[in-house]
């Protein structure tokens, strides 16, 4: 006898689709339900027997597939939700420079403070450039956990100014350095009519991308514009050495010289739909049994990802996998998988910062009550006559569609439906100084009509939409995740 409360789901990313890495490091997934199966498929013999009996069923194929549902929390890099998005997008994440000991002390981050104002890393330090904001966490000494502006770097060092570090020659397993934004020198960053300007900071050196979201302004008075309307979220549409052109700017955006201000600007990792396949090995463990049974499904690719945000509901999702082989055993692939993440679950209302259409918040009598979307990769399996499991998985068209439900306050959105006017949709979810932003840069409304379903009801407009290619970003769908920002 076993209980669903004792079922553990763990995963590992595969290098070769359908092949679990040797001695895999499994990571525990957070789920609300699962339907992952590795199932044999049989057919009956057609032989005619005079005794009216049947021969044994004939094994034809064994295939892995099924859904996993979850509640949305921040998708920490390399964890289950992060890799679900990666697999659904058919693209790896584009991460800001990150140095993470990731469970092994003194491995990637190897020193803090032995040399004044300096963190030492094993390699890659030069990817951090002057002006980057670096967040240091997980160090033993509290003084070494801080956010600082990088002054210089080499292949093995990241240097700040006046950091007051405490010497730490073997940083622990949790030690991590990550670029979370950039900061200008005093008076350097300005607000222009089109976005942000600078006198000396070169925006082209910071690793920014067109279509990426930024959050302008820190929490301290000296790190944000005096004009309150400028300290908010915006999206990059063009990058020049001394100019960031923005859209989706906060209401009331204006110019500001930023006099005597050291303006902080926050940004994070990005991903958009592409053509690079990511496959996972997913293992279910029935831990309530005296001797646990483990079922593994290999070559699991996200064929469809559905996400939903609605008023008075948790933010939820379901990913449906198409896979290849699998098996069962009483021995786990990894006897001690990494623990699941602990970030808090996000919900509608409290953690939805904004739902926007055509670059402005959906508001003023047309408030959005719900938003959902589906990414469908139209997968198909490849079968070889000499193999009992699929030998490959190929994608078809990346189809991104969704629905936005709004109050029917005026005909602004309805008119776009009837005219076939392309528009855009984005939504920002934020909690505990972290944020996730989904962007659909070019969509067309394809259906919907306001109806009166009965008396004493609000008339709603439920609009179905579909993404098409946006030539500015070359994407149907994009996602930003900010590991940290200051409100």
C-alpha positions as CSV (number, residue, x, y, z in Angstrom):
1,X,0.0,0.0,0.0
2,X,1.3,3.5,-0.8
3,X,-0.1,7.0,-0.7
4,X,0.1,9.9,-3.1
5,X,1.6,12.0,-0.3
6,X,4.7,9.7,-0.4
7,X,5.3,10.0,-4.1
8,X,8.5,11.8,-5.0
9,X,9.2,13.1,-8.5
10,X,12.8,13.9,-9.4
11,X,14.5,14.8,-12.7
12,X,17.8,15.3,-14.5
13,X,18.5,17.0,-17.8
14,X,19.8,14.7,-20.5
15,X,22.7,15.4,-22.8
16,X,21.6,12.7,-25.3
17,X,17.8,12.6,-25.5
18,X,16.6,9.2,-24.2
19,X,19.7,8.5,-22.2
20,X,19.9,9.2,-18.5
21,X,23.4,10.5,-17.6
22,X,25.6,8.1,-15.7
23,X,25.4,8.6,-11.9
24,X,22.9,11.4,-12.3
25,X,22.4,14.3,-9.9
26,X,18.7,14.2,-9.5
27,X,16.7,17.2,-8.4
28,X,13.3,17.0,-6.6
29,X,10.3,18.6,-8.4
30,X,7.5,20.5,-6.7
31,X,4.2,19.2,-8.1
32,X,0.5,19.2,-7.4
33,X,-0.3,16.1,-9.5
34,X,1.3,13.9,-12.1
35,X,0.3,11.4,-14.8
36,X,3.7,10.3,-16.0
37,X,3.6,6.8,-17.4
38,X,5.9,4.3,-19.1
39,X,3.5,1.8,-20.6
40,X,3.8,-1.2,-22.8
41,X,1.4,-1.4,-25.8
42,X,0.0,-4.8,-26.9
43,X,-2.0,-6.1,-29.7
44,X,-3.9,-9.4,-29.9
45,X,-3.0,-12.2,-32.4
46,X,-5.4,-12.7,-35.3
47,X,-4.8,-16.5,-35.6
48,X,-7.9,-18.6,-36.0
49,X,-8.0,-21.5,-33.5
50,X,-10.4,-24.4,-33.5
51,X,-10.5,-24.4,-29.7
52,X,-11.7,-20.8,-29.6
53,X,-8.6,-19.9,-27.5
54,X,-6.2,-16.9,-27.9
55,X,-2.5,-16.8,-28.0
56,X,-0.4,-14.4,-25.8
57,X,-0.8,-10.6,-26.4
58,X,2.0,-9.3,-28.6
59,X,4.2,-6.5,-27.3
60,X,4.4,-3.7,-29.9
61,X,5.8,-0.6,-28.3
62,X,6.8,0.9,-25.0
63,X,6.5,4.7,-24.6
64,X,6.8,7.3,-21.9
65,X,4.5,10.3,-21.7
66,X,2.2,12.3,-19.4
67,X,1.4,15.5,-17.6
68,X,2.8,17.2,-14.4
69,X,0.9,20.1,-12.8
70,X,2.4,22.7,-10.5
71,X,1.9,25.9,-8.7
72,X,4.1,28.8,-9.8
73,X,7.0,29.9,-7.7
74,X,10.2,31.6,-8.8
75,X,11.9,29.2,-11.4
76,X,15.4,29.0,-9.9
77,X,18.0,28.1,-12.5
78,X,18.5,24.4,-13.2
79,X,15.5,23.4,-11.1
80,X,12.4,21.6,-12.4
81,X,10.3,24.6,-13.3
82,X,13.3,26.3,-14.9
83,X,13.9,23.2,-17.1
84,X,10.2,22.8,-17.9
85,X,10.2,26.3,-19.3
86,X,13.5,25.6,-21.2
87,X,12.1,22.4,-22.7
88,X,8.8,24.1,-23.7
89,X,10.6,27.0,-25.3
90,X,13.0,24.8,-27.2
91,X,15.8,27.1,-26.1
92,X,18.3,27.4,-23.2
93,X,18.1,30.3,-20.8
94,X,20.3,33.2,-21.4
95,X,21.6,33.8,-17.9
96,X,23.4,36.8,-16.5
97,X,27.0,36.0,-15.3
98,X,26.6,33.6,-12.4
99,X,29.2,31.9,-10.2
100,X,27.6,29.3,-8.0
101,X,29.2,26.7,-5.7
102,X,26.0,24.7,-6.2
103,X,26.5,22.2,-3.4
104,X,30.3,21.9,-3.5
105,X,32.3,24.3,-1.2
106,X,35.2,26.2,-2.6
107,X,34.6,25.0,-6.1
108,X,33.4,27.9,-8.3
109,X,33.6,30.8,-5.8
110,X,37.0,30.3,-4.1
111,X,37.7,33.3,-2.0
112,X,36.2,36.5,-0.6
113,X,38.0,39.4,1.0
114,X,41.5,37.9,1.3
115,X,42.4,40.7,-1.2
116,X,40.7,43.9,-0.4
117,X,37.3,44.3,-2.1
118,X,37.8,41.2,-4.2
119,X,35.9,38.0,-4.8
120,X,37.8,35.1,-6.5
121,X,36.2,32.7,-8.9
122,X,37.5,29.7,-10.7
123,X,37.0,31.1,-14.2
124,X,34.8,33.5,-16.2
125,X,35.2,36.5,-14.0
126,X,35.7,38.8,-17.0
127,X,32.1,38.4,-18.0
128,X,31.3,40.8,-15.2
129,X,32.1,44.3,-16.4
130,X,32.4,47.7,-14.6
131,X,28.9,49.0,-13.8
132,X,27.3,45.6,-13.2
133,X,25.5,45.1,-10.0
134,X,26.6,41.8,-8.4
135,X,24.6,40.1,-5.6
136,X,26.7,37.9,-3.2
137,X,24.8,35.4,-1.1
138,X,25.4,32.2,0.9
139,X,28.8,33.2,2.4
140,X,29.6,32.3,6.0
141,X,30.5,35.8,7.0
142,X,27.6,38.2,6.9
143,X,29.7,41.1,5.6
144,X,30.4,39.1,2.4
145,X,26.7,38.9,1.6
146,X,25.8,42.1,-0.2
147,X,25.0,43.8,-3.5
148,X,27.8,45.9,-5.0
149,X,28.8,47.7,-8.1
150,X,31.6,46.0,-10.0
151,X,34.6,48.3,-10.5
152,X,36.8,45.8,-12.4
153,X,37.4,42.2,-13.1
154,X,39.8,39.6,-14.5
155,X,39.3,36.0,-15.5
156,X,39.4,35.0,-11.8
157,X,38.5,38.1,-9.9
158,X,35.5,40.4,-9.4
159,X,36.4,43.6,-7.7
160,X,34.2,46.3,-6.0
161,X,34.9,49.4,-4.0
162,X,34.8,49.9,-0.2
163,X,33.1,46.5,0.3
164,X,34.4,45.9,3.9
165,X,34.7,42.1,3.2
166,X,35.8,39.6,5.8
167,X,38.5,37.2,4.6
168,X,36.9,33.8,3.6
169,X,39.3,31.4,1.9
170,X,36.9,28.5,1.4
171,X,33.4,29.8,0.6
172,X,30.7,27.3,1.5
173,X,28.5,25.2,-0.7
174,X,25.8,27.8,-0.9
175,X,28.1,30.7,-1.9
176,X,27.0,32.5,-5.1
177,X,27.7,35.6,-7.1
178,X,25.2,36.7,-9.7
179,X,24.8,39.8,-11.8
180,X,21.4,41.3,-11.1
181,X,21.5,44.7,-12.8
182,X,23.7,47.7,-13.4
183,X,24.4,51.1,-11.7
184,X,25.7,54.4,-13.0
185,X,28.2,56.7,-11.4
186,X,26.8,59.8,-9.8
187,X,24.7,61.7,-12.3
188,X,25.6,59.4,-15.2
189,X,22.3,57.8,-16.0
190,X,19.5,60.0,-17.1
191,X,15.8,59.6,-18.1
192,X,15.2,60.7,-21.7
193,X,12.0,60.9,-23.7
194,X,12.8,57.6,-25.3
195,X,14.2,55.7,-22.3
196,X,17.5,55.9,-20.5
197,X,20.7,57.8,-21.4
198,X,24.3,57.8,-20.0
199,X,27.4,59.9,-20.3
200,X,30.0,57.2,-19.6
201,X,28.4,53.8,-19.0
202,X,28.3,51.8,-22.2
203,X,25.0,50.0,-22.3
204,X,26.2,47.7,-25.1
205,X,28.7,46.1,-22.7
206,X,26.2,44.9,-20.1
207,X,24.8,41.8,-21.8
208,X,21.3,43.4,-22.4
209,X,19.0,42.2,-25.2
210,X,16.2,43.7,-27.2
211,X,12.9,42.6,-25.7
212,X,14.3,42.3,-22.2
213,X,12.6,43.8,-19.2
214,X,14.3,46.1,-16.7
215,X,13.2,47.6,-13.4
216,X,14.5,51.2,-13.0
217,X,15.5,52.5,-9.5
218,X,16.7,51.1,-6.2
219,X,15.2,51.4,-2.8
220,X,17.5,54.1,-1.5
221,X,16.7,57.7,-2.4
222,X,20.2,58.2,-3.9
223,X,19.7,55.1,-6.2
224,X,16.5,56.2,-8.0
225,X,15.2,59.1,-9.9
226,X,13.6,62.0,-8.0
227,X,10.7,61.8,-10.4
228,X,8.7,58.9,-8.9
229,X,7.0,57.9,-12.2
230,X,10.4,56.9,-13.6
231,X,11.1,54.3,-11.0
232,X,9.3,51.3,-12.6
233,X,9.3,48.6,-15.2
234,X,10.0,48.9,-18.9
235,X,11.1,46.8,-21.9
236,X,14.2,47.4,-24.1
237,X,13.5,48.0,-27.8
238,X,17.0,49.2,-28.9
239,X,20.5,49.4,-27.4
240,X,23.1,51.9,-28.2
241,X,26.3,52.8,-26.3
242,X,24.7,55.7,-24.4
243,X,21.0,55.1,-25.0
244,X,18.5,52.4,-24.1
245,X,15.2,52.9,-26.0
246,X,12.2,51.6,-24.0
247,X,8.6,50.8,-24.4
248,X,6.0,49.7,-21.9
249,X,7.3,52.7,-19.8
250,X,5.5,53.6,-16.6
251,X,2.6,56.0,-16.9
252,X,3.9,59.6,-16.6
253,X,7.4,58.9,-17.9
254,X,9.3,62.1,-18.4
255,X,12.9,63.4,-18.6
256,X,15.1,63.6,-15.5
257,X,18.9,64.5,-15.4
258,X,19.5,62.2,-12.5
259,X,21.6,64.9,-10.8
260,X,23.8,63.4,-8.0
261,X,22.0,60.1,-8.3
262,X,23.7,56.7,-8.7
263,X,20.7,55.1,-10.5
264,X,20.3,51.3,-10.1
265,X,18.7,49.3,-12.9
266,X,17.7,45.7,-12.4
267,X,17.6,42.9,-15.0
268,X,17.8,39.1,-15.1
269,X,17.8,36.0,-17.2
270,X,15.8,35.7,-20.5
271,X,14.5,33.0,-22.8
272,X,12.4,32.9,-25.9
273,X,11.0,30.2,-28.2
274,X,13.6,28.6,-30.4
275,X,14.8,25.3,-32.0
276,X,17.1,23.6,-29.4
277,X,15.6,20.5,-27.8
278,X,15.8,19.8,-24.0
279,X,15.0,16.3,-22.8
280,X,14.7,15.1,-19.2
281,X,14.8,11.8,-17.4
282,X,11.9,11.9,-14.9
283,X,11.8,9.4,-12.0
284,X,8.8,8.7,-9.8
285,X,9.5,7.1,-6.4
286,X,6.8,5.5,-4.3
287,X,8.4,6.0,-1.0
288,X,5.5,4.7,1.1
289,X,6.3,1.1,0.1
290,X,8.4,-1.1,2.4
291,X,10.8,-1.3,-0.6
292,X,10.1,1.7,-2.8
293,X,9.5,1.2,-6.5
294,X,11.0,3.7,-8.9
295,X,9.6,4.3,-12.4
296,X,11.8,6.3,-14.8
297,X,10.7,7.9,-18.0
298,X,13.4,9.0,-20.4
299,X,13.7,11.4,-23.3
300,X,10.8,13.5,-21.9
301,X,10.3,16.7,-23.9
302,X,7.7,19.3,-23.1
303,X,5.1,19.1,-25.8
304,X,2.7,21.5,-24.2
305,X,2.9,24.1,-21.4
306,X,-0.2,25.7,-20.1
307,X,-0.2,28.5,-17.5
308,X,-3.0,30.3,-15.8
309,X,-3.4,33.5,-13.7
310,X,-6.9,34.4,-12.4
311,X,-8.3,36.5,-9.7
312,X,-8.5,34.8,-6.3
313,X,-6.6,31.8,-7.6
314,X,-3.0,30.5,-7.3
315,X,-0.9,30.8,-10.4
316,X,-0.8,27.4,-11.9
317,X,0.6,25.4,-14.8
318,X,0.6,22.0,-16.4
319,X,3.3,20.6,-18.6
320,X,2.6,17.6,-20.8
321,X,5.6,15.5,-21.8
322,X,6.2,13.3,-24.8
323,X,9.0,10.8,-24.1
324,X,11.0,7.8,-25.3
325,X,12.0,4.9,-23.2
326,X,11.9,4.0,-19.5
327,X,11.8,1.3,-16.9
328,X,11.1,0.3,-13.3
329,X,13.4,-0.7,-10.4
330,X,13.6,-0.8,-6.7
331,X,16.9,1.2,-6.8
332,X,16.7,5.0,-7.3
333,X,18.8,6.7,-9.9
334,X,20.0,9.0,-7.1
335,X,19.5,7.9,-3.5
336,X,19.8,11.5,-2.2
337,X,18.3,13.9,-4.8
338,X,18.6,17.6,-4.3
339,X,15.8,19.1,-2.2
340,X,13.0,21.0,-3.9
341,X,13.1,24.7,-4.0
342,X,11.5,26.7,-1.2
343,X,10.3,29.9,-2.9
344,X,6.7,30.8,-2.0
345,X,3.9,30.1,-4.4
346,X,2.5,33.1,-6.3
347,X,-1.2,34.0,-6.5
348,X,-3.5,36.2,-8.5
349,X,-4.1,39.7,-7.2
350,X,-1.4,39.8,-4.6
351,X,1.5,38.8,-6.9
352,X,0.4,40.0,-10.4
353,X,2.1,43.3,-10.8
354,X,0.6,44.1,-14.1
355,X,-1.2,42.7,-17.1
356,X,-0.7,44.9,-20.2
357,X,-2.0,45.1,-23.7
358,X,-0.3,47.2,-26.4
359,X,2.3,48.5,-24.0
360,X,-0.1,49.8,-21.3
361,X,-1.8,48.2,-18.3
362,X,-5.3,46.7,-19.0
363,X,-7.3,49.1,-16.8
364,X,-9.8,51.9,-16.8
365,X,-13.0,49.9,-16.8
366,X,-11.5,47.0,-18.9
367,X,-9.6,45.5,-16.0
368,X,-8.2,42.0,-16.7
369,X,-9.6,39.3,-14.4
370,X,-7.7,36.3,-15.9
371,X,-5.0,35.4,-18.4
372,X,-4.0,32.0,-19.6
373,X,-1.7,30.8,-22.4
374,X,-0.5,27.6,-24.0
375,X,2.8,26.8,-25.8
376,X,2.2,23.8,-28.1
377,X,5.3,22.4,-29.8
378,X,3.3,19.9,-31.9
379,X,5.7,17.0,-31.1
380,X,5.8,13.7,-33.0
381,X,7.7,10.6,-32.1
382,X,10.0,8.7,-34.5
383,X,9.8,4.9,-34.4
384,X,12.3,2.3,-35.7
385,X,11.1,-1.2,-36.5
386,X,14.0,-2.6,-34.6
387,X,13.4,-0.7,-31.3
388,X,10.5,-1.1,-28.8
389,X,10.6,2.6,-27.8
390,X,10.5,5.8,-29.8
391,X,14.0,6.6,-31.1
392,X,13.5,10.3,-31.4
393,X,11.2,13.3,-30.9
394,X,10.7,16.0,-33.5
395,X,8.9,19.3,-33.1
396,X,6.4,20.9,-35.4
397,X,5.3,24.5,-35.4
398,X,5.6,26.4,-32.2
399,X,2.0,27.4,-31.6
400,X,1.4,30.0,-28.8
401,X,-2.2,30.9,-28.0
402,X,-4.2,32.1,-25.0
403,X,-7.2,33.9,-23.5
404,X,-7.5,37.2,-21.7
405,X,-10.7,37.8,-19.7
406,X,-11.6,41.5,-19.1
407,X,-14.5,43.5,-18.0
408,X,-16.4,45.0,-20.9
409,X,-15.9,48.6,-20.1
410,X,-15.6,50.0,-23.6
411,X,-14.9,48.7,-27.1
412,X,-11.1,49.3,-27.1
413,X,-10.3,45.6,-27.2
414,X,-13.4,44.5,-29.1
415,X,-12.6,46.9,-31.9
416,X,-9.1,45.3,-32.3
417,X,-10.8,41.9,-32.6
418,X,-13.1,43.0,-35.4
419,X,-10.3,44.9,-37.2
420,X,-7.8,42.1,-36.9
421,X,-5.3,44.6,-35.4
422,X,-2.1,43.0,-34.1
423,X,-1.2,44.0,-30.5
424,X,0.9,42.6,-27.7
425,X,0.3,41.2,-24.2
426,X,2.6,40.8,-21.2
427,X,2.2,40.0,-17.6
428,X,4.5,40.4,-14.6
429,X,4.4,38.2,-11.5
430,X,6.4,39.2,-8.5
431,X,7.0,38.0,-4.9
432,X,9.8,38.3,-2.3
433,X,11.9,40.7,-4.5
434,X,11.8,38.3,-7.4
435,X,9.9,38.6,-10.6
436,X,8.8,36.6,-13.7
437,X,7.6,38.4,-16.8
438,X,5.8,36.7,-19.7
439,X,5.8,38.6,-23.0
440,X,3.8,37.9,-26.2
441,X,5.2,40.6,-28.4
442,X,2.8,40.2,-31.3
443,X,-0.7,38.7,-31.0
444,X,-4.0,38.8,-32.8
445,X,-7.4,38.4,-31.2
446,X,-9.2,35.6,-32.9
447,X,-12.5,35.2,-31.1
448,X,-14.7,36.4,-28.3
449,X,-17.9,38.4,-27.7
450,X,-19.5,40.2,-24.8
451,X,-22.6,38.4,-23.6
452,X,-25.2,38.9,-20.8
453,X,-25.4,35.4,-19.2
454,X,-28.1,36.4,-16.7
455,X,-29.2,39.2,-14.4
456,X,-27.0,40.8,-11.7
457,X,-23.8,39.9,-13.6
458,X,-20.8,41.8,-15.0
459,X,-20.6,41.6,-18.7
460,X,-17.1,40.1,-19.5
461,X,-15.1,40.0,-22.7
462,X,-13.2,36.8,-23.1
463,X,-10.8,37.2,-26.0
464,X,-8.9,34.3,-27.5
465,X,-5.6,35.3,-29.1
466,X,-2.7,33.7,-31.0
467,X,1.0,34.7,-31.3
468,X,2.8,35.3,-34.5
469,X,6.4,36.2,-35.2
470,X,7.5,39.5,-34.0
471,X,10.3,40.8,-36.2
472,X,11.9,43.0,-33.6
473,X,12.5,40.1,-31.1
474,X,12.2,37.1,-33.5
475,X,9.9,35.4,-31.0
476,X,6.3,34.3,-30.3
477,X,6.9,34.2,-26.5
478,X,9.6,35.5,-24.2
479,X,10.1,35.1,-20.4
480,X,12.3,37.1,-18.1
481,X,13.2,36.1,-14.5
482,X,14.8,38.5,-12.1
483,X,16.4,36.7,-9.2
484,X,16.5,40.0,-7.2
485,X,15.3,43.6,-7.6
486,X,14.6,46.5,-5.3
487,X,11.1,47.9,-5.3
